[in-house]
């Protein structure tokens, strides 16, 4: 299957930039997420980490069902 794709992409001009462009998008997205997490308030992180353990959350979800 890769031969089929490679054969058709070889005829396109500028195809070598697709790999570089997709890698740049991935790295940029990863850095944005990392910076956002790094700058988060410690209280917000603590609150988010306690969500799965919160009994209030479980009772409110059970009442909705």
Gaussian input, Z-matrix of N, CA and C with variables (Angstrom, degrees):
# hf/3-21g

backbone

0 1
 N
 C     1     B1
 C     2     B2     1     A1
 N     3     B3     2     A2     1     D1
 C     4     B4     3     A3     2     D2
 C     5     B5     4     A4     3     D3
 N     6     B6     5     A5     4     D4
 C     7     B7     6     A6     5     D5
 C     8     B8     7     A7     6     D6
 N     9     B9     8     A8     7     D7
 C    10    B10     9     A9     8     D8
 C    11    B11    10    A10     9     D9
 N    12    B12    11    A11    10    D10
 C    13    B13    12    A12    11    D11
 C    14    B14    13    A13    12    D12
 N    15    B15    14    A14    13    D13
 C    16    B16    15    A15    14    D14
 C    17    B17    16    A16    15    D15
 N    18    B18    17    A17    16    D16
 C    19    B19    18    A18    17    D17
 C    20    B20    19    A19    18    D18
 N    21    B21    20    A20    19    D19
 C    22    B22    21    A21    20    D20
 C    23    B23    22    A22    21    D21
 N    24    B24    23    A23    22    D22
 C    25    B25    24    A24    23    D23
 C    26    B26    25    A25    24    D24
 N    27    B27    26    A26    25    D25
 C    28    B28    27    A27    26    D26
 C    29    B29    28    A28    27    D27
 N    30    B30    29    A29    28    D28
 C    31    B31    30    A30    29    D29
 C    32    B32    31    A31    30    D30
 N    33    B33    32    A32    31    D31
 C    34    B34    33    A33    32    D32
 C    35    B35    34    A34    33    D33
 N    36    B36    35    A35    34    D34
 C    37    B37    36    A36    35    D35
 C    38    B38    37    A37    36    D36
 N    39    B39    38    A38    37    D37
 C    40    B40    39    A39    38    D38
 C    41    B41    40    A40    39    D39
 N    42    B42    41    A41    40    D40
 C    43    B43    42    A42    41    D41
 C    44    B44    43    A43    42    D42
 N    45    B45    44    A44    43    D43
 C    46    B46    45    A45    44    D44
 C    47    B47    46    A46    45    D45
 N    48    B48    47    A47    46    D46
 C    49    B49    48    A48    47    D47
 C    50    B50    49    A49    48    D48
 N    51    B51    50    A50    49    D49
 C    52    B52    51    A51    50    D50
 C    53    B53    52    A52    51    D51
 N    54    B54    53    A53    52    D52
 C    55    B55    54    A54    53    D53
 C    56    B56    55    A55    54    D54
 N    57    B57    56    A56    55    D55
 C    58    B58    57    A57    56    D56
 C    59    B59    58    A58    57    D57
 N    60    B60    59    A59    58    D58
 C    61    B61    60    A60    59    D59
 C    62    B62    61    A61    60    D60
 N    63    B63    62    A62    61    D61
 C    64    B64    63    A63    62    D62
 C    65    B65    64    A64    63    D63
 N    66    B66    65    A65    64    D64
 C    67    B67    66    A66    65    D65
 C    68    B68    67    A67    66    D66
 N    69    B69    68    A68    67    D67
 C    70    B70    69    A69    68    D68
 C    71    B71    70    A70    69    D69
 N    72    B72    71    A71    70    D70
 C    73    B73    72    A72    71    D71
 C    74    B74    73    A73    72    D72
 N    75    B75    74    A74    73    D73
 C    76    B76    75    A75    74    D74
 C    77    B77    76    A76    75    D75
 N    78    B78    77    A77    76    D76
 C    79    B79    78    A78    77    D77
 C    80    B80    79    A79    78    D78
 N    81    B81    80    A80    79    D79
 C    82    B82    81    A81    80    D80
 C    83    B83    82    A82    81    D81
 N    84    B84    83    A83    82    D82
 C    85    B85    84    A84    83    D83
 C    86    B86    85    A85    84    D84
 N    87    B87    86    A86    85    D85
 C    88    B88    87    A87    86    D86
 C    89    B89    88    A88    87    D87
 N    90    B90    89    A89    88    D88
 C    91    B91    90    A90    89    D89
 C    92    B92    91    A91    90    D90
 N    93    B93    92    A92    91    D91
 C    94    B94    93    A93    92    D92
 C    95    B95    94    A94    93    D93
 N    96    B96    95    A95    94    D94
 C    97    B97    96    A96    95    D95
 C    98    B98    97    A97    96    D96
 N    99    B99    98    A98    97    D97
 C   100   B100    99    A99    98    D98
 C   101   B101   100   A100    99    D99
 N   102   B102   101   A101   100   D100
 C   103   B103   102   A102   101   D101
 C   104   B104   103   A103   102   D102
 N   105   B105   104   A104   103   D103
 C   106   B106   105   A105   104   D104
 C   107   B107   106   A106   105   D105
 N   108   B108   107   A107   106   D106
 C   109   B109   108   A108   107   D107
 C   110   B110   109   A109   108   D108
 N   111   B111   110   A110   109   D109
 C   112   B112   111   A111   110   D110
 C   113   B113   112   A112   111   D111
 N   114   B114   113   A113   112   D112
 C   115   B115   114   A114   113   D113
 C   116   B116   115   A115   114   D114
 N   117   B117   116   A116   115   D115
 C   118   B118   117   A117   116   D116
 C   119   B119   118   A118   117   D117
 N   120   B120   119   A119   118   D118
 C   121   B121   120   A120   119   D119
 C   122   B122   121   A121   120   D120
 N   123   B123   122   A122   121   D121
 C   124   B124   123   A123   122   D122
 C   125   B125   124   A124   123   D123
 N   126   B126   125   A125   124   D124
 C   127   B127   126   A126   125   D125
 C   128   B128   127   A127   126   D126
 N   129   B129   128   A128   127   D127
 C   130   B130   129   A129   128   D128
 C   131   B131   130   A130   129   D129
 N   132   B132   131   A131   130   D130
 C   133   B133   132   A132   131   D131
 C   134   B134   133   A133   132   D132
 N   135   B135   134   A134   133   D133
 C   136   B136   135   A135   134   D134
 C   137   B137   136   A136   135   D135
 N   138   B138   137   A137   136   D136
 C   139   B139   138   A138   137   D137
 C   140   B140   139   A139   138   D138
 N   141   B141   140   A140   139   D139
 C   142   B142   141   A141   140   D140
 C   143   B143   142   A142   141   D141
 N   144   B144   143   A143   142   D142
 C   145   B145   144   A144   143   D143
 C   146   B146   145   A145   144   D144
 N   147   B147   146   A146   145   D145
 C   148   B148   147   A147   146   D146
 C   149   B149   148   A148   147   D147
 N   150   B150   149   A149   148   D148
 C   151   B151   150   A150   149   D149
 C   152   B152   151   A151   150   D150
 N   153   B153   152   A152   151   D151
 C   154   B154   153   A153   152   D152
 C   155   B155   154   A154   153   D153
 N   156   B156   155   A155   154   D154
 C   157   B157   156   A156   155   D155
 C   158   B158   157   A157   156   D156
 N   159   B159   158   A158   157   D157
 C   160   B160   159   A159   158   D158
 C   161   B161   160   A160   159   D159
 N   162   B162   161   A161   160   D160
 C   163   B163   162   A162   161   D161
 C   164   B164   163   A163   162   D162
 N   165   B165   164   A164   163   D163
 C   166   B166   165   A165   164   D164
 C   167   B167   166   A166   165   D165
 N   168   B168   167   A167   166   D166
 C   169   B169   168   A168   167   D167
 C   170   B170   169   A169   168   D168
 N   171   B171   170   A170   169   D169
 C   172   B172   171   A171   170   D170
 C   173   B173   172   A172   171   D171
 N   174   B174   173   A173   172   D172
 C   175   B175   174   A174   173   D173
 C   176   B176   175   A175   174   D174
 N   177   B177   176   A176   175   D175
 C   178   B178   177   A177   176   D176
 C   179   B179   178   A178   177   D177
 N   180   B180   179   A179   178   D178
 C   181   B181   180   A180   179   D179
 C   182   B182   181   A181   180   D180
 N   183   B183   182   A182   181   D181
 C   184   B184   183   A183   182   D182
 C   185   B185   184   A184   183   D183
 N   186   B186   185   A185   184   D184
 C   187   B187   186   A186   185   D185
 C   188   B188   187   A187   186   D186
 N   189   B189   188   A188   187   D187
 C   190   B190   189   A189   188   D188
 C   191   B191   190   A190   189   D189
 N   192   B192   191   A191   190   D190
 C   193   B193   192   A192   191   D191
 C   194   B194   193   A193   192   D192

   B1=1.4476
   B2=1.5239
   B3=1.3204
   B4=1.4591
   B5=1.5264
   B6=1.3387
   B7=1.4621
   B8=1.5270
   B9=1.3258
   B10=1.4637
   B11=1.5289
   B12=1.3148
   B13=1.4670
   B14=1.5204
   B15=1.3298
   B16=1.4609
   B17=1.5288
   B18=1.3170
   B19=1.4632
   B20=1.5298
   B21=1.3189
   B22=1.4637
   B23=1.5235
   B24=1.3180
   B25=1.4580
   B26=1.5229
   B27=1.3186
   B28=1.4658
   B29=1.5231
   B30=1.3103
   B31=1.4654
   B32=1.5254
   B33=1.3220
   B34=1.4672
   B35=1.5270
   B36=1.3130
   B37=1.4637
   B38=1.5267
   B39=1.3003
   B40=1.4582
   B41=1.5059
   B42=1.3265
   B43=1.4564
   B44=1.5301
   B45=1.3177
   B46=1.4630
   B47=1.5257
   B48=1.3217
   B49=1.4571
   B50=1.5263
   B51=1.3242
   B52=1.4633
   B53=1.5263
   B54=1.3097
   B55=1.4621
   B56=1.5125
   B57=1.3212
   B58=1.4639
   B59=1.5200
   B60=1.3096
   B61=1.4652
   B62=1.5261
   B63=1.3256
   B64=1.4649
   B65=1.5231
   B66=1.3287
   B67=1.4644
   B68=1.5223
   B69=1.3226
   B70=1.4636
   B71=1.5214
   B72=1.3267
   B73=1.4660
   B74=1.5216
   B75=1.3310
   B76=1.4584
   B77=1.5226
   B78=1.3261
   B79=1.4650
   B80=1.5221
   B81=1.3210
   B82=1.4590
   B83=1.5238
   B84=1.3246
   B85=1.4587
   B86=1.5234
   B87=1.3298
   B88=1.4580
   B89=1.5267
   B90=1.3277
   B91=1.4607
   B92=1.5239
   B93=1.3258
   B94=1.4669
   B95=1.5231
   B96=1.3239
   B97=1.4656
   B98=1.5182
   B99=1.3217
   B100=1.4585
   B101=1.5244
   B102=1.3238
   B103=1.4697
   B104=1.5174
   B105=1.3306
   B106=1.4685
   B107=1.5267
   B108=1.3130
   B109=1.4619
   B110=1.5211
   B111=1.3224
   B112=1.4543
   B113=1.5308
   B114=1.3319
   B115=1.4616
   B116=1.5255
   B117=1.3263
   B118=1.4614
   B119=1.5249
   B120=1.3209
   B121=1.4594
   B122=1.5168
   B123=1.3176
   B124=1.4649
   B125=1.5288
   B126=1.3179
   B127=1.4669
   B128=1.5298
   B129=1.3171
   B130=1.4673
   B131=1.5196
   B132=1.3231
   B133=1.4632
   B134=1.5224
   B135=1.3117
   B136=1.4678
   B137=1.5274
   B138=1.3208
   B139=1.4628
   B140=1.5295
   B141=1.3202
   B142=1.4620
   B143=1.5243
   B144=1.3237
   B145=1.4636
   B146=1.5200
   B147=1.3200
   B148=1.4643
   B149=1.5233
   B150=1.3028
   B151=1.4663
   B152=1.5228
   B153=1.3409
   B154=1.4726
   B155=1.5243
   B156=1.3291
   B157=1.4591
   B158=1.5203
   B159=1.3032
   B160=1.4543
   B161=1.5256
   B162=1.3327
   B163=1.4651
   B164=1.5293
   B165=1.3332
   B166=1.4631
   B167=1.5206
   B168=1.2953
   B169=1.4578
   B170=1.5255
   B171=1.3200
   B172=1.4601
   B173=1.5247
   B174=1.3229
   B175=1.4615
   B176=1.5220
   B177=1.3247
   B178=1.4643
   B179=1.5265
   B180=1.3300
   B181=1.4581
   B182=1.5202
   B183=1.3183
   B184=1.4593
   B185=1.5237
   B186=1.3258
   B187=1.4584
   B188=1.5241
   B189=1.3290
   B190=1.4601
   B191=1.5205
   B192=1.3354
   B193=1.4613
   B194=1.4994
   A1=110.66
   A2=116.47
   A3=119.41
   A4=111.24
   A5=116.90
   A6=120.41
   A7=110.82
   A8=115.99
   A9=120.88
   A10=110.61
   A11=116.28
   A12=120.52
   A13=110.34
   A14=116.28
   A15=120.99
   A16=111.15
   A17=116.70
   A18=120.60
   A19=111.14
   A20=117.38
   A21=120.41
   A22=111.89
   A23=117.01
   A24=118.85
   A25=112.28
   A26=117.39
   A27=120.30
   A28=111.28
   A29=117.40
   A30=120.03
   A31=112.40
   A32=117.65
   A33=121.41
   A34=109.95
   A35=116.31
   A36=119.48
   A37=109.25
   A38=116.50
   A39=121.26
   A40=114.54
   A41=118.21
   A42=121.06
   A43=111.51
   A44=117.96
   A45=120.16
   A46=111.98
   A47=117.20
   A48=120.17
   A49=112.76
   A50=118.25
   A51=120.45
   A52=111.57
   A53=116.79
   A54=120.44
   A55=111.96
   A56=116.29
   A57=120.87
   A58=110.23
   A59=117.02
   A60=121.59
   A61=111.42
   A62=117.47
   A63=119.90
   A64=111.06
   A65=118.06
   A66=120.91
   A67=110.63
   A68=117.18
   A69=120.50
   A70=111.25
   A71=117.82
   A72=121.01
   A73=110.19
   A74=117.56
   A75=121.27
   A76=110.96
   A77=117.49
   A78=121.12
   A79=110.19
   A80=117.70
   A81=121.14
   A82=110.90
   A83=117.50
   A84=121.09
   A85=110.68
   A86=117.19
   A87=121.48
   A88=110.83
   A89=117.77
   A90=120.61
   A91=111.92
   A92=117.56
   A93=120.41
   A94=110.44
   A95=117.06
   A96=120.42
   A97=110.27
   A98=117.86
   A99=121.96
   A100=111.50
   A101=117.39
   A102=121.03
   A103=110.64
   A104=117.12
   A105=120.15
   A106=111.03
   A107=116.79
   A108=120.45
   A109=110.31
   A110=116.78
   A111=121.01
   A112=111.13
   A113=117.41
   A114=121.53
   A115=113.45
   A116=117.85
   A117=120.69
   A118=110.98
   A119=115.62
   A120=120.25
   A121=109.82
   A122=115.39
   A123=119.75
   A124=110.90
   A125=117.44
   A126=119.72
   A127=110.84
   A128=117.01
   A129=120.15
   A130=110.90
   A131=116.80
   A132=120.76
   A133=109.94
   A134=116.57
   A135=121.02
   A136=110.57
   A137=117.05
   A138=120.99
   A139=111.34
   A140=116.71
   A141=120.53
   A142=111.98
   A143=117.14
   A144=119.52
   A145=111.71
   A146=117.93
   A147=121.18
   A148=113.27
   A149=118.80
   A150=121.39
   A151=112.48
   A152=120.11
   A153=118.62
   A154=113.42
   A155=117.88
   A156=121.31
   A157=113.20
   A158=117.07
   A159=121.11
   A160=111.02
   A161=116.37
   A162=119.87
   A163=110.87
   A164=117.56
   A165=120.63
   A166=110.72
   A167=115.97
   A168=120.95
   A169=110.23
   A170=117.15
   A171=120.74
   A172=111.58
   A173=117.43
   A174=119.42
   A175=111.31
   A176=117.46
   A177=118.89
   A178=110.80
   A179=117.49
   A180=120.02
   A181=110.98
   A182=117.73
   A183=121.05
   A184=111.46
   A185=117.52
   A186=120.69
   A187=111.38
   A188=116.94
   A189=120.50
   A190=111.24
   A191=116.71
   A192=119.81
   A193=108.59
   D1=-37.53
   D2=179.26
   D3=-63.35
   D4=-34.95
   D5=177.25
   D6=-61.35
   D7=-39.28
   D8=179.73
   D9=-63.64
   D10=-46.11
   D11=-179.84
   D12=-68.58
   D13=-44.31
   D14=-178.01
   D15=-61.99
   D16=-38.69
   D17=-179.79
   D18=-64.05
   D19=-43.00
   D20=-178.42
   D21=-74.75
   D22=-33.37
   D23=179.18
   D24=-75.63
   D25=-23.10
   D26=-179.75
   D27=-66.11
   D28=-26.62
   D29=-179.38
   D30=-80.90
   D31=-14.34
   D32=179.85
   D33=-81.80
   D34=142.90
   D35=177.13
   D36=-89.70
   D37=138.76
   D38=178.90
   D39=79.56
   D40=17.50
   D41=-176.82
   D42=-70.77
   D43=-21.90
   D44=-178.81
   D45=-67.41
   D46=-18.40
   D47=179.57
   D48=-79.85
   D49=-17.02
   D50=179.71
   D51=-62.02
   D52=-43.75
   D53=179.11
   D54=-65.77
   D55=-43.36
   D56=179.17
   D57=-65.49
   D58=-42.81
   D59=-179.52
   D60=-64.09
   D61=-43.55
   D62=179.91
   D63=-67.43
   D64=-36.09
   D65=176.65
   D66=-66.27
   D67=-39.59
   D68=178.25
   D69=-64.84
   D70=-39.98
   D71=177.56
   D72=-63.63
   D73=-43.40
   D74=179.74
   D75=-62.52
   D76=-47.29
   D77=-178.63
   D78=-64.40
   D79=-42.11
   D80=179.10
   D81=-62.39
   D82=-45.12
   D83=178.33
   D84=-61.76
   D85=-44.80
   D86=179.76
   D87=-61.71
   D88=-42.03
   D89=179.35
   D90=-66.89
   D91=-38.83
   D92=178.27
   D93=-63.58
   D94=-43.79
   D95=178.25
   D96=-64.08
   D97=-42.86
   D98=-179.85
   D99=-63.27
   D100=-43.82
   D101=178.86
   D102=-66.00
   D103=-39.97
   D104=179.41
   D105=-63.76
   D106=-41.03
   D107=178.39
   D108=-67.37
   D109=-40.42
   D110=-178.16
   D111=-63.43
   D112=-36.44
   D113=-176.93
   D114=-88.34
   D115=0.34
   D116=179.69
   D117=-65.66
   D118=146.50
   D119=174.58
   D120=-66.97
   D121=145.06
   D122=179.26
   D123=-65.31
   D124=-32.60
   D125=178.81
   D126=-67.94
   D127=-36.82
   D128=177.85
   D129=-67.35
   D130=-38.99
   D131=177.65
   D132=-65.17
   D133=-42.13
   D134=179.08
   D135=-63.48
   D136=-42.07
   D137=178.87
   D138=-64.41
   D139=-43.59
   D140=179.40
   D141=-67.57
   D142=-33.20
   D143=179.77
   D144=-73.00
   D145=-22.64
   D146=-179.67
   D147=-91.28
   D148=-5.08
   D149=-178.57
   D150=-58.39
   D151=-46.96
   D152=-178.92
   D153=-66.04
   D154=-22.52
   D155=-176.65
   D156=-96.02
   D157=-7.27
   D158=-175.24
   D159=-72.69
   D160=127.77
   D161=178.35
   D162=-77.44
   D163=-26.57
   D164=177.17
   D165=-63.27
   D166=-37.74
   D167=179.72
   D168=-66.17
   D169=-39.60
   D170=-179.63
   D171=-67.27
   D172=-42.26
   D173=-179.14
   D174=-67.87
   D175=-37.50
   D176=179.33
   D177=-69.06
   D178=-33.65
   D179=177.03
   D180=-70.73
   D181=-37.10
   D182=179.05
   D183=-68.65
   D184=-34.34
   D185=178.72
   D186=-68.20
   D187=-31.01
   D188=179.02
   D189=-69.41
   D190=-30.30
   D191=-179.56
   D192=-75.91

